[in-house]
């Protein structure tokens, strides 16, 4: 199965609410990254958190990493309709940045 | 500095034809990765290349698929004798060389291959 697995598979919220997505993985990692993909488009890098970090912020995004539980969460605060997209976590376990992706969470923000 | 450029964006091939997908990495990036995304799924790693070298092709099907990254020019993912199951979005990513730890990979917009 995939190294990274996100939950929930789909999330529907109202504009202004917060959205939390979780990711679990199986093996030890060097870092974990979150990407966004709008329908039919490429991936946009959101944030990278290294294995020795526990929390990272970028604008309305907050990422946590718990290596003991092999899990990460992505929090989007004050969501906007433009945040509607699929969100993927990806782990990097080897030198050279080969990424292993989860199946993604589909987020829908209703205005 | 242009981003990762992939072309074509959309490609339609009949069963049995060949598909060639091109990827030009970001300027200064010497590492290229190819991923495949089936509908409603995440991206699956296919191959990792540096200039003139295949570093890791553990995700490539054993037959019909090949990849190269020549000294000059873009990286090419080649699929021979395409079948309907090859229909997918193919993404290329590039990254600079960072010793010891991974780094952010920059993705192209993808090539959507449809086999009819």
Interface residues (C-beta under 8 A of the other chain):
Chain A: X2 X4 X30 X31 X33 X35 X40 X41 X42 X43 X44 X45 X48 X50 X88 X90 X92 X94 X95 X96 X97 X98 X99 X100 X101 X102 X103 X104
Chain B: X31 X33 X35 X41 X42 X43 X44 X45 X48 X55 X56 X91 X93 X95 X98 X100 X101 X102 X103 X104 X105 X106 X107 X108 X109 X110 X112
